[in-house]
Amino acid sequence: MLKKFAAATALLAAASGAFAAEPPSLYAGVDVSSTKVHNYDRDGGYGAFLGYRFNESFAVEGGYHRLADTEYRTGPLRAEVTLDQLDLAVIGSLPLSAGFDVYGRLGYNRLTADADVAGFSAREHDNNVLYGVGLGYAFTPVIHARLEVQKPSSDATRILAGVAFRF
């Protein structure tokens, strides 16, 4: 019995070292957000992202996010407006203690606004620099949470909470 226990302990110790040696580099995740555009109400959104960590301090990430999906009414007129973001950014991360890290984001994003009013529709695109700062926490080597503030354009601020799964 003691030999089996010793063998199982040795096997477990060897396996845990292999898993802890290098964190996975490909990751994917989802987020929920609140976006405030100048002169408009704050609106909820959601998104998905895919990234690659080159090391503990540097990653590249792309994503799609619905920043707003709003309906406005003025008398008999009704307008439906959506705001979408497609982005690609580099992320620099600074590890702190106990699984925490702070990070900065710098990249490109394409915002698309769609509006439907009284049967007429319009679409507008805007290309901008995307930047943001955030705080992350690794629950495990595979599950990572984040809180972030982003500026997708000069008149918009996005606050988000997300979770990433590392492969």
C-alpha positions as CSV (number, residue, x, y, z in Angstrom):
1,M,0.0,0.0,0.0
2,L,2.8,2.4,0.9
3,K,4.6,1.7,-2.4
4,K,1.4,2.5,-4.4
5,F,1.0,5.8,-2.4
6,A,4.6,6.8,-3.0
7,A,4.4,6.0,-6.7
8,A,1.1,8.0,-7.0
9,T,2.7,10.9,-5.1
10,A,5.8,10.9,-7.3
11,L,3.7,10.7,-10.5
12,L,1.5,13.6,-9.3
13,A,4.5,15.7,-8.4
14,A,6.1,15.1,-11.8
15,A,2.9,15.9,-13.7
16,S,2.2,19.1,-11.8
17,G,5.6,20.5,-12.6
18,A,5.1,19.8,-16.3
19,F,1.8,21.7,-16.2
20,A,3.1,24.6,-14.2
21,A,6.3,25.1,-16.4
22,E,4.8,27.3,-19.1
23,P,1.3,28.8,-19.2
24,P,-0.7,28.1,-22.3
25,S,-0.3,30.7,-25.1
26,L,-3.5,30.7,-27.2
27,Y,-6.6,32.0,-25.4
28,A,-10.3,32.9,-26.2
29,G,-12.9,34.7,-24.1
30,V,-16.0,36.7,-23.7
31,D,-16.9,39.9,-22.0
32,V,-19.8,42.1,-21.0
33,S,-19.5,45.9,-21.0
34,S,-21.0,49.3,-20.5
35,T,-20.3,51.9,-23.1
36,K,-20.8,55.6,-22.8
37,V,-20.9,57.7,-26.0
38,H,-20.8,61.5,-25.5
39,N,-24.3,63.0,-25.4
40,Y,-26.0,59.5,-25.2
41,D,-27.0,57.2,-22.4
42,R,-24.8,54.4,-21.3
43,D,-25.6,51.1,-23.0
44,G,-24.7,47.5,-22.2
45,G,-22.8,45.3,-24.6
46,Y,-21.0,42.0,-25.1
47,G,-18.2,40.5,-27.1
48,A,-15.7,37.8,-27.9
49,F,-12.0,37.8,-28.4
50,L,-9.1,35.6,-29.4
51,G,-5.5,36.1,-28.5
52,Y,-2.0,34.7,-28.4
53,R,0.4,35.2,-25.5
54,F,4.0,35.3,-26.7
55,N,5.2,35.4,-23.1
56,E,4.0,36.5,-19.7
57,S,4.4,40.2,-20.7
58,F,3.3,40.4,-24.4
59,A,0.2,39.3,-26.3
60,V,-1.7,40.1,-29.5
61,E,-5.5,40.0,-29.4
62,G,-8.4,40.5,-31.8
63,G,-12.1,40.7,-31.0
64,Y,-15.7,41.6,-32.0
65,H,-17.9,43.5,-29.6
66,R,-21.4,44.9,-29.7
67,L,-21.0,48.2,-27.8
68,A,-24.6,49.4,-28.0
69,D,-28.0,48.2,-29.3
70,T,-30.4,51.0,-28.5
71,E,-33.9,52.2,-29.5
72,Y,-34.8,56.0,-29.5
73,R,-38.3,57.3,-29.7
74,T,-39.3,60.9,-30.5
75,G,-43.0,61.3,-31.0
76,P,-44.1,58.8,-33.7
77,L,-40.5,58.2,-34.9
78,R,-38.5,55.3,-33.7
79,A,-34.8,54.8,-34.4
80,E,-32.8,51.6,-33.8
81,V,-29.1,52.1,-33.5
82,T,-26.3,49.6,-33.1
83,L,-22.6,50.2,-32.5
84,D,-20.1,47.4,-33.2
85,Q,-16.4,47.2,-32.7
86,L,-13.8,45.1,-34.6
87,D,-10.4,45.4,-33.0
88,L,-6.8,44.2,-33.1
89,A,-4.4,45.2,-30.3
90,V,-1.1,44.5,-28.7
91,I,-1.2,44.0,-24.9
92,G,1.7,44.6,-22.5
93,S,1.2,43.0,-19.1
94,L,3.1,43.5,-15.8
95,P,2.7,40.6,-13.3
96,L,1.9,41.6,-9.8
97,S,1.6,39.2,-6.9
98,A,-0.8,36.3,-6.2
99,G,-2.1,35.9,-9.7
100,F,-2.8,39.6,-10.4
101,D,-1.5,41.6,-13.3
102,V,-2.0,45.0,-14.8
103,Y,-2.0,45.6,-18.5
104,G,-2.2,48.2,-21.2
105,R,-3.7,47.8,-24.7
106,L,-2.8,49.7,-27.8
107,G,-4.3,48.9,-31.2
108,Y,-6.7,49.6,-34.1
109,N,-10.4,49.3,-34.1
110,R,-13.2,49.8,-36.7
111,L,-16.4,51.1,-35.3
112,T,-19.6,50.5,-37.3
113,A,-22.8,52.4,-36.5
114,D,-26.1,51.1,-38.1
115,A,-29.3,53.2,-37.8
116,D,-32.8,52.3,-39.0
117,V,-35.3,55.2,-38.9
118,A,-38.8,54.9,-40.4
119,G,-37.8,52.3,-42.9
120,F,-34.6,54.0,-43.9
121,S,-31.2,52.7,-42.9
122,A,-27.7,54.1,-42.8
123,R,-24.3,52.7,-42.0
124,E,-21.2,54.6,-41.0
125,H,-17.6,53.3,-40.3
126,D,-15.0,54.9,-38.3
127,N,-11.3,53.8,-37.9
128,N,-9.6,54.7,-34.6
129,V,-6.8,54.1,-32.3
130,L,-7.9,51.8,-29.4
131,Y,-6.2,52.1,-26.0
132,G,-7.1,50.9,-22.6
133,V,-5.8,49.7,-19.2
134,G,-6.9,46.8,-17.1
135,L,-6.5,44.5,-14.1
136,G,-6.4,40.7,-14.6
137,Y,-6.5,37.8,-12.2
138,A,-5.6,34.2,-13.0
139,F,-7.9,31.8,-11.0
140,T,-6.0,28.9,-12.5
141,P,-3.4,28.6,-15.3
142,V,-6.3,28.1,-17.7
143,I,-9.0,30.6,-16.4
144,H,-8.2,34.4,-16.4
145,A,-10.6,37.2,-15.5
146,R,-10.2,40.9,-16.5
147,L,-11.6,44.3,-15.7
148,E,-10.7,47.0,-18.2
149,V,-11.4,50.6,-19.3
150,Q,-11.1,51.2,-23.1
151,K,-11.3,54.2,-25.3
152,P,-12.5,53.0,-28.7
153,S,-12.9,56.6,-29.9
154,S,-12.4,60.1,-28.5
155,D,-16.1,60.4,-27.6
156,A,-16.7,56.8,-26.2
157,T,-15.6,55.0,-23.1
158,R,-16.1,51.3,-22.5
159,I,-15.9,49.5,-19.2
160,L,-15.8,45.8,-19.4
161,A,-15.5,42.6,-17.4
162,G,-14.4,39.4,-19.1
163,V,-13.1,35.9,-18.7
164,A,-10.5,34.2,-20.9
165,F,-9.8,30.5,-21.3
166,R,-6.2,29.6,-22.1
167,F,-5.5,26.5,-24.3
